[in-house]
């Protein structure tokens, strides 16, 4: 039962993480999406900083949830 809950939570978190990453790259130029370098460094402000912080926390949560799921599903 717990494995099912963890699997569903991991899928939902993965979809949300993909959405947040896509929202971040939407404001950049097309060259930036495909790995092109920007010539000017800009500090993150406002919504951009919030999206970056949410992305970091969601990535950490996804990683911890994946490790937890593997540990619980290992044969004893």
C-alpha positions in Angstrom: 0.0 0.0 0.0 2.8 2.4 0.9 4.7 1.5 -2.4 1.6 2.5 -4.4 1.3 5.8 -2.6 5.0 6.6 -3.1 4.8 5.7 -6.8 1.8 8.0 -7.3 3.5 10.8 -5.4 6.7 10.4 -7.4 4.8 10.5 -10.7 2.9 13.7 -9.6 6.2 15.3 -8.4 7.9 14.4 -11.7 5.2 16.0 -13.7 5.2 19.1 -11.5 9.0 19.3 -11.7 8.9 19.1 -15.5 6.3 21.9 -15.6 8.3 24.2 -13.4 11.5 23.7 -15.4 9.6 24.4 -18.6 8.2 27.6 -17.1 11.7 28.7 -16.3 13.0 28.3 -19.8 10.0 29.9 -21.4 11.3 33.4 -20.7 14.7 32.7 -22.3 15.7 33.1 -25.9 15.5 30.1 -28.2 19.3 29.7 -28.2 19.3 29.5 -24.4 16.9 26.6 -24.4 19.3 24.6 -26.6 22.4 25.4 -24.6 23.5 28.7 -26.1 25.5 30.9 -23.8 24.1 34.3 -22.7 26.6 37.2 -22.8 25.2 39.0 -19.7 24.8 37.6 -16.3 21.6 38.6 -14.6 20.6 38.1 -11.0 17.3 36.3 -10.3 14.5 38.5 -9.1 10.9 38.2 -8.3 9.1 35.3 -10.0 12.2 34.0 -11.6 13.9 33.6 -8.2 10.7 32.0 -6.8 10.6 29.5 -9.7 14.2 28.6 -9.2 13.8 28.0 -5.5 10.7 25.9 -6.1 12.6 23.9 -8.7 15.5 23.2 -6.3 13.2 22.0 -3.5 11.1 19.9 -5.9 14.2 18.2 -7.3 15.5 17.5 -3.8 12.1 16.1 -2.8 12.0 13.9 -5.9 15.5 12.5 -5.3 14.7 11.8 -1.6 11.3 10.2 -2.6 13.1 8.0 -5.2 15.7 6.8 -2.7 13.0 6.1 -0.1 10.9 4.2 -2.6 13.9 2.0 -3.6 14.8 1.3 0.1 11.2 0.3 0.9 10.7 -1.9 -2.2 14.0 -3.8 -1.7 13.5 -7.5 -0.7 14.2 -8.2 2.9 
